[in-house]
């Protein structure tokens, strides 16, 4: 049974406050969605079954990506996620014959069981891993769990888009004017971060979401800017492991 806190905040990862903000920000976020769509268009999933983890209402989800699957099992702790996802994407997915089943479940906490239950599905973490440190509240534990994900997913086709850095900007940059950076995950990331922050007019103190070690070394990753608010931006990292 949902409480008012679940409906309002969903553990800090969703809820009514998030959905209202996302609905109002759709026009500003569209350039980021377009960048993500361009990245996902190059991904070749080996199966038509997707485990979609943390997809919420699909505010940041390109529709073309979803229609590449015949079956989607979507997992989110937000009690509003399933209905709003269906409202936003349901007609388009039904038109393409995609079967979507929504589960109100903490998929990160039960990931080993889900992988055993669906041995042939690929996995996509949709803008959820960057919130893990704030949900857990323990930096050391969150960092350890995020770093261990690639071990749990060995042998699996999977990918993620997640926050790496976020913070205030001077409000002058436009997402549409910034091309995503493409890198192979390795020791050069520290130098890259300074260039990324400079390109969006970062100022003040930025947050580290502890997701730098989510992907295995050698993974090709795309860095995508996201104007979460006009003067509060995020750098997202997207990657796919085959």
Helices and strands as residue ranges (DSSP letters): H 4-9, G 10-12, H 15-24, H 26-40, E 49-53, H 63-66, E 71-76, H 81-95, E 99-104, H 111-117, E 122-126, G 129-131, H 132-136, H 139-152, E 158-168, G 175-177, E 181-184, H 189-199, E 207-208, E 220-229, E 232-241
